[in-house]
Structures are given as structure tokens and as C-alpha cells.
Amino acid sequence: METKWFTPNKEISKMIYTSAGFVTFIVVLGIWSLLSYGGFVNPLFLPTPTAVLAAAIELFKSGEILSDIGISFSRVLTGFLVAAFIGIPLGILMGSLRIMEGAFEPLIGFIRYMPASAFIPLLILWIGLGETEKMAVIFLGTFFQLTLMVMDVTKNVQNDLIDVSYTLGAKNFQVFTKVILPASLPGIVDTLRITFGWAWTYLVVAEIVGASSGLGYMIMQASRFLQPEKIIVGILIIGLLGLITDILFKSIYRASFSWMRKDGY
């Protein structure tokens, strides 16, 4: 085994990078198979991979899971897009203007520690049990962290670039559009990739109350009827959807900022 594999910040080949992730998945699957097929864990608590696969095939054959996937994805996407639409410009302003940071950072920093699930009773009182309430939970779960992360990315833009732009006669608006935004864009895209993953984690929370469809609803129903194989199917689908969106963001990053690309990313 080459020592460079365990050398901090040392680049490795794409094949080794990919193989490491594949091996990890195989190890986890092997442990799951050993515990379930070996009878070490009651099937009620941990069904076998075969039982989970059979449940997944049945759900896809019936077609109900496809509808749940579409509904859940639309909720996550809408809640996240609203958070990004507001959070990105606000984060840029907070990272660029001290007055904006002083005005909003204490409040946003305070609210971000409040769990989004704690707001569900208030959201039900304010906007009811419809789709808006579920999207609002996802919005609350991502907006505050996204805004602060964008602020930090913007604050890391080198002051030399800004000083040079003023020396060359740039106006304030031009500094934002020609210097700060282009310099921050790679970090903003990476922030969106990370926070979109968080949006998926709030899906079950958003669909836990007053929902009649969606992956979170399916998981809760399976829990009530003691169907652990369906619970695991729902969890795996959410994880797979999150992984697909993560890959899409990485592809966008590589295509847009190839000059910043590192092997394995």
C-alpha cells in the first residue's frame, strides 16, 4: 500500500479515489448481510437486503413510490430554491458590507440554532397543513445556514482585488458584479451543494405532520404498520436522490470552474 494514500493533502488517482468509496459501500453491505442473514438481529429491527429489495420492487411495480418521489422532490426543490433566492444575495451583502453584517448576522446566527421541527406547530397555525407549510420547514432548515456560509465565502474575497478595482475607477455596483460575485461564485456553488443535502434531511420532518403523500409520509406509515423493509427503502431512496443532486452540483462545479478542479473532486 502506497504511503501517499495516507499523506495529508496528497493527491491520489481517480481510480483509487473511486475504489475507496466502492469498498466502503461493500463493507457496510457485508456487515448488514452478516447481521440480518446470520440471525444476529431480529428481522423486525433489521430486515435482510433481499427483503428490502423485494419491497422496493413491489413499491415500484405498484407505482405509488414514483408519485411519492415526485411530490417529495418538488417540496425539497421549492423550499431550497426560495432559501437560495433570498439567502445568496443577503449573504453576499453581509459578507461585503459591515453594516449589513451587523444588522443581520446576530439575528440569523441566533435563529439557526433553533430546530426547524420546533416551528411546525406555529407554521400550522400561520399557514395551515398544505404544501406551503412543508416547503416552509425545508426553507427554515436551510436558509439560515446557507446565508451565513455565503457570507463567509464572500468575506474571504481578497481585499487586494477590491482595492485594485477601485484604483481602476470601478464604482460600488461594479465591484459587486465584476469582482466580489465572480470571486465568490465557486464557493457559493459549493455551499449550495452542501445545503441542498441538508434540505433532504428535513424532508421527513416536513412530511411528518398533515401529509398524505411523499417519501416521509411513506416512511411514517411503514413505521406504524411495522414494515421495516419499507422504511429502509424510503431512507435509501432519499439518500440516492441526495447523492444524485450532489453529483449534479459537482458536475456543475467542474464544468464552470475547471481552473479550480482537483483530482478526485
VEXDREN-2710 file (C-alpha; in Angstrom, 1 decimal):
% VEXDREN-2710
k/r/px/py/pz
1/MET/0.0/0.0/0.0
2/GLU/1.4/3.3/-1.0
3/THR/2.2/5.7/1.8
4/LYS/0.9/8.7/-0.2
5/TRP/-2.6/7.4/0.3
6/PHE/-2.4/8.5/3.9
7/THR/-0.3/11.6/3.4
8/PRO/-2.3/14.8/4.3
9/ASN/-3.4/16.8/1.2
10/LYS/-1.6/14.4/-1.2
11/GLU/-3.4/13.8/-4.5
12/ILE/-4.4/10.2/-5.5
13/SER/-5.6/8.8/-8.7
14/LYS/-9.2/8.9/-9.7
15/MET/-9.3/5.1/-9.7
16/ILE/-8.1/4.8/-6.1
17/TYR/-10.5/7.6/-5.0
18/THR/-13.5/5.8/-6.6
19/SER/-12.4/2.4/-5.4
20/ALA/-12.2/3.6/-1.8
21/GLY/-15.8/4.7/-1.8
22/PHE/-16.9/1.4/-3.5
23/VAL/-15.1/-0.7/-0.9
24/THR/-16.8/1.3/1.9
25/PHE/-20.2/0.5/0.4
26/ILE/-19.3/-3.2/0.1
27/VAL/-18.1/-3.3/3.7
28/VAL/-21.4/-1.8/5.0
29/LEU/-23.5/-4.1/2.9
30/GLY/-21.4/-7.1/4.2
31/ILE/-22.0/-6.1/7.8
32/TRP/-25.7/-5.6/7.1
33/SER/-25.9/-9.1/5.4
34/LEU/-24.0/-10.7/8.3
35/LEU/-26.2/-9.3/11.0
36/SER/-29.5/-10.0/9.1
37/TYR/-28.9/-13.3/7.3
38/GLY/-26.9/-14.6/10.3
39/GLY/-29.9/-14.1/12.6
40/PHE/-28.0/-11.8/15.0
41/VAL/-30.7/-9.2/14.7
42/ASN/-34.5/-9.7/14.7
43/PRO/-35.9/-9.1/11.2
44/LEU/-38.4/-6.6/12.8
45/PHE/-35.5/-4.4/13.6
46/LEU/-33.2/-5.1/10.6
47/PRO/-34.6/-6.9/7.6
48/THR/-32.4/-8.7/5.1
49/PRO/-31.2/-6.9/1.9
50/THR/-33.3/-9.4/0.0
51/ALA/-36.4/-8.4/1.8
52/VAL/-35.6/-4.7/1.3
53/LEU/-35.0/-5.3/-2.5
54/ALA/-38.3/-7.2/-2.7
55/ALA/-40.2/-4.4/-1.0
56/ALA/-38.6/-1.9/-3.4
57/ILE/-39.6/-3.9/-6.4
58/GLU/-43.1/-4.2/-5.2
59/LEU/-43.4/-0.4/-4.5
60/PHE/-42.1/0.5/-7.9
61/LYS/-44.4/-2.1/-9.6
62/SER/-47.4/-0.6/-7.9
63/GLY/-46.3/2.9/-9.0
64/GLU/-47.1/4.6/-5.7
65/ILE/-43.4/5.2/-4.8
66/LEU/-42.9/7.2/-8.1
67/SER/-45.6/9.6/-7.1
68/ASP/-44.1/9.9/-3.6
69/ILE/-40.7/10.6/-5.1
70/GLY/-42.1/13.3/-7.4
71/ILE/-44.0/15.1/-4.6
72/SER/-41.1/15.0/-2.1
73/PHE/-38.6/16.2/-4.7
74/SER/-40.9/19.2/-5.6
75/ARG/-41.2/20.1/-1.9
76/VAL/-37.4/19.9/-1.3
77/LEU/-36.6/21.8/-4.5
78/THR/-39.1/24.6/-4.0
79/GLY/-38.2/25.2/-0.3
80/PHE/-34.5/25.2/-1.2
81/LEU/-34.8/27.5/-4.2
82/VAL/-36.7/30.1/-2.1
83/ALA/-33.9/29.8/0.6
84/ALA/-31.2/30.3/-2.1
85/PHE/-33.0/33.1/-3.8
86/ILE/-33.1/35.1/-0.6
87/GLY/-30.0/33.8/1.1
88/ILE/-27.4/34.2/-1.6
89/PRO/-27.9/38.0/-2.2
90/LEU/-28.3/38.6/1.5
91/GLY/-25.2/36.6/2.3
92/ILE/-23.2/38.5/-0.3
93/LEU/-24.3/41.8/1.1
94/MET/-23.5/40.6/4.7
95/GLY/-20.0/39.5/3.6
96/SER/-19.3/42.7/1.7
97/LEU/-20.9/45.4/3.9
98/ARG/-20.2/45.6/7.6
99/ILE/-23.4/47.4/8.2
100/MET/-25.4/44.5/6.7
101/GLU/-23.4/42.0/8.7
102/GLY/-24.0/44.0/11.9
103/ALA/-27.8/44.2/11.1
104/PHE/-28.5/40.6/10.2
105/GLU/-25.7/38.3/11.5
106/PRO/-26.7/38.3/15.2
107/LEU/-30.4/37.6/14.3
108/ILE/-29.6/34.9/11.8
109/GLY/-26.9/33.4/14.0
110/PHE/-29.4/33.2/16.8
111/ILE/-32.3/31.6/14.8
112/ARG/-30.1/29.0/13.1
113/TYR/-29.7/27.2/16.4
114/MET/-33.5/26.7/16.7
115/PRO/-34.6/23.3/15.3
116/ALA/-36.9/23.7/12.3
117/SER/-39.2/21.0/13.7
118/ALA/-40.0/23.3/16.7
119/PHE/-41.6/25.7/14.2
120/ILE/-44.1/23.2/12.8
121/PRO/-46.9/24.0/15.3
122/LEU/-46.5/27.7/14.6
123/LEU/-46.4/27.1/10.8
124/ILE/-49.6/25.0/11.1
125/LEU/-51.3/27.9/12.9
126/TRP/-50.0/30.5/10.5
127/ILE/-50.3/28.8/7.1
128/GLY/-52.2/25.6/7.7
129/LEU/-51.3/22.0/6.7
130/GLY/-50.9/22.5/2.9
131/GLU/-47.9/22.3/0.7
132/THR/-46.7/25.7/1.8
133/GLU/-46.2/24.5/5.4
134/LYS/-44.0/21.6/4.3
135/MET/-41.9/23.8/2.0
136/ALA/-41.5/26.3/4.8
137/VAL/-40.0/23.7/7.1
138/ILE/-37.4/22.9/4.4
139/PHE/-36.8/26.7/4.0
140/LEU/-36.2/27.2/7.7
141/GLY/-33.9/24.2/7.8
142/THR/-31.6/25.6/5.1
143/PHE/-31.9/29.3/4.8
144/PHE/-30.0/30.5/7.9
145/GLN/-27.0/28.1/7.4
146/LEU/-26.9/28.9/3.7
147/THR/-26.9/32.6/4.3
148/LEU/-24.1/32.5/6.9
149/MET/-22.0/30.2/4.7
150/VAL/-22.4/32.5/1.7
151/MET/-21.4/35.4/3.9
152/ASP/-18.2/33.6/5.0
153/VAL/-17.4/32.8/1.3
154/THR/-17.8/36.4/0.3
155/LYS/-15.7/37.7/3.3
156/ASN/-12.8/35.6/2.0
157/VAL/-12.6/37.5/-1.3
158/GLN/-9.1/39.1/-1.3
159/ASN/-9.1/42.8/-0.4
160/ASP/-6.4/43.4/-2.9
161/LEU/-8.8/42.6/-5.7
162/ILE/-11.3/45.1/-4.4
163/ASP/-8.6/47.8/-3.9
164/VAL/-7.3/47.4/-7.4
165/SER/-10.8/47.7/-8.9
166/TYR/-11.4/51.0/-7.0
167/THR/-7.9/52.2/-8.2
168/LEU/-9.0/51.4/-11.8
169/GLY/-12.1/53.6/-11.3
170/ALA/-14.8/50.9/-10.6
171/LYS/-18.0/52.0/-8.9
172/ASN/-19.5/50.2/-5.9
173/PHE/-22.0/48.3/-8.1
174/GLN/-19.3/47.3/-10.5
175/VAL/-17.2/46.0/-7.6
176/PHE/-20.1/43.7/-6.6
177/THR/-20.8/42.4/-10.1
178/LYS/-17.3/42.3/-11.6
179/VAL/-15.1/41.4/-8.6
180/ILE/-17.0/40.1/-5.5
181/LEU/-19.6/37.9/-7.2
182/PRO/-17.1/36.2/-9.7
183/ALA/-14.6/35.6/-6.9
184/SER/-17.3/34.2/-4.6
185/LEU/-19.1/32.1/-7.2
186/PRO/-17.1/28.8/-6.8
187/GLY/-17.6/28.9/-3.0
188/ILE/-21.3/29.7/-3.4
189/VAL/-21.9/26.7/-5.7
190/ASP/-20.1/24.5/-3.2
191/THR/-22.3/26.0/-0.4
192/LEU/-25.4/25.2/-2.4
193/ARG/-24.2/21.6/-2.9
194/ILE/-23.8/21.2/0.9
195/THR/-27.0/22.9/1.9
196/PHE/-29.1/21.1/-0.7
197/GLY/-28.0/17.9/1.1
198/TRP/-29.4/19.4/4.3
199/ALA/-32.7/20.1/2.6
200/TRP/-33.2/16.4/2.1
201/THR/-32.6/15.7/5.7
202/TYR/-35.5/17.9/6.6
203/LEU/-37.9/16.1/4.3
204/VAL/-39.2/13.6/6.8
205/VAL/-39.6/16.4/9.4
206/ALA/-41.6/18.4/6.8
207/GLU/-43.9/15.5/6.0
208/ILE/-44.3/14.1/9.5
209/VAL/-47.5/16.2/10.2
210/GLY/-50.5/16.5/8.0
211/ALA/-49.1/14.8/4.9
212/SER/-50.9/12.2/2.8
213/SER/-48.1/11.6/0.3
214/GLY/-44.3/11.8/-0.1
215/LEU/-41.4/9.7/1.0
216/GLY/-41.6/10.9/4.6
217/TYR/-45.2/10.0/4.8
218/MET/-44.5/6.6/3.4
219/ILE/-41.8/6.0/6.0
220/MET/-44.1/7.1/8.8
221/GLN/-46.9/4.8/7.5
222/ALA/-44.5/1.9/7.3
223/SER/-43.4/2.6/10.9
224/ARG/-47.0/2.4/12.1
225/PHE/-47.6/-1.0/10.4
226/LEU/-44.2/-2.4/11.4
227/GLN/-42.8/-2.7/7.9
228/PRO/-39.1/-2.0/8.4
229/GLU/-38.2/-3.1/4.9
230/LYS/-40.3/-0.2/3.5
231/ILE/-38.7/2.2/6.0
232/ILE/-35.3/1.3/4.7
233/VAL/-36.4/1.6/1.1
234/GLY/-37.7/5.1/1.8
235/ILE/-34.4/6.0/3.5
236/LEU/-32.3/4.6/0.7
237/ILE/-34.3/6.4/-1.9
238/ILE/-33.8/9.8/-0.1
239/GLY/-30.1/9.0/0.2
240/LEU/-29.9/8.1/-3.5
241/LEU/-31.7/11.3/-4.5
242/GLY/-29.4/13.3/-2.4
243/LEU/-26.4/11.6/-3.9
244/ILE/-27.7/12.3/-7.4
245/THR/-28.1/16.0/-6.7
246/ASP/-24.7/16.1/-5.1
247/ILE/-23.1/14.6/-8.2
248/LEU/-25.0/17.2/-10.4
249/PHE/-23.6/20.1/-8.3
250/LYS/-20.1/18.6/-8.6
251/SER/-20.5/18.4/-12.3
252/ILE/-21.6/22.0/-12.5
253/TYR/-18.6/23.0/-10.4
254/ARG/-16.2/21.1/-12.6
255/ALA/-17.7/22.5/-15.8
256/SER/-17.9/26.1/-14.6
257/PHE/-14.7/26.3/-12.6
258/SER/-12.3/23.8/-14.2
259/TRP/-9.4/26.1/-13.3
260/MET/-10.1/25.2/-9.6
261/ARG/-10.5/21.5/-10.1
262/LYS/-8.6/19.0/-8.1
263/ASP/-8.3/15.3/-8.8
264/GLY/-10.9/13.2/-7.2
265/TYR/-13.4/16.1/-6.9
END
